[in-house]
């Protein structure tokens, strides 16, 4: 879903879509991010994941940054999309490859695959 939203940002950037469409995608990004992280964090708590607090902080940092981009968009318009897409790509690659990898064993050990 995250990648789908990121792709939607690429599409609106290329098509020069209306600010309303961009705003809707940003709202979807915020909503999905909150849903996804809440789900992941419930499993952290349920399985007593040892790095949960550190990981939750990273989630919170991303949520704050996305909210900051939304505010920038409201003030500056579509010009912020390049920065947002770059940020999201970098964050996603780093987070998956370095941080999400760490909880896989814990989740698998508790029957979540």
C-alpha positions in Angstrom: 0.0 0.0 0.0 2.8 2.4 0.9 4.4 1.8 -2.5 1.0 2.3 -4.2 0.7 5.7 -2.5 4.3 6.6 -3.5 3.4 5.7 -7.1 0.4 7.9 -6.9 2.6 10.8 -6.0 4.8 10.1 -9.1 1.7 10.0 -11.3 0.3 13.3 -10.0 3.8 14.9 -10.4 4.0 13.8 -14.0 0.4 14.7 -14.9 0.5 18.1 -13.1 -2.6 17.1 -11.2 -4.7 19.5 -9.2 -3.8 20.5 -5.7 -7.0 18.8 -4.5 -5.8 15.4 -5.9 -2.4 15.9 -4.3 -4.0 16.8 -1.0 -6.1 13.7 -1.1 -3.0 11.5 -1.7 -1.2 13.2 1.2 -4.2 12.5 3.4 -4.2 8.9 2.3 -0.5 8.7 3.1 -1.0 10.0 6.6 -4.0 7.7 7.2 -2.2 4.6 5.9 1.0 5.4 7.8 -1.0 5.7 11.1 -2.9 2.5 10.4 0.2 0.5 9.4 2.4 1.6 12.3 -0.4 1.1 14.8 -0.8 -2.5 13.6 2.9 -3.2 13.7 3.3 -1.6 17.1 0.5 -3.8 18.5 2.5 -6.8 17.5 5.6 -5.3 19.1 3.7 -5.0 22.4 2.0 -8.4 22.1 5.3 -10.2 21.4 7.4 -8.1 23.8 9.8 -7.1 21.0 13.0 -5.9 22.6 13.6 -3.0 20.2 10.0 -1.8 20.3 10.6 1.6 21.8 13.4 2.5 19.3 11.3 1.3 16.4 8.2 3.3 17.6 10.3 6.4 17.8 11.3 5.9 14.2 7.6 5.5 13.3 6.7 8.7 15.2 9.5 10.6 13.5 8.2 9.6 10.1 4.6 10.6 11.0 5.8 14.0 12.2 7.8 14.5 9.0 4.9 13.5 6.8 2.7 16.0 8.7 5.4 18.6 8.1 5.3 17.9 4.4 1.5 18.3 4.4 1.8 21.7 6.1 4.5 22.7 3.5 2.2 21.6 0.7 -0.6 23.7 2.1 1.7 26.7 2.1 3.9 26.1 -1.0 1.9 23.8 -3.2 3.1 21.0 -5.5 6.7 22.2 -5.5 7.3 20.1 -2.4 6.5 16.8 -4.1 10.1 16.3 -5.3 11.4 16.6 -1.7 8.6 14.4 -0.4 9.2 11.7 -2.9 12.9 11.7 -2.3 12.4 11.6 1.4 9.9 8.8 1.3 12.0 6.7 -1.0 15.1 7.0 1.2 13.2 6.4 4.4 11.4 3.4 3.1 14.5 1.7 1.7 16.5 2.4 4.9 13.7 1.4 7.2 12.9 -1.9 5.5 16.5 -2.9 5.0 17.8 -1.9 8.4 15.0 -1.7 11.0 12.1 -3.9 9.9 14.5 -6.7 9.3 15.3 -6.8 13.0 11.8 -7.8 14.1 11.3 -10.6 11.5 12.7 -13.3 13.8 10.6 -12.2 16.7 7.4 -12.1 14.6 8.2 -15.5 13.1 8.9 -17.1 16.5 5.5 -15.9 17.6 3.7 -17.4 14.6 3.3 -14.3 12.5 4.7 -14.7 9.0 
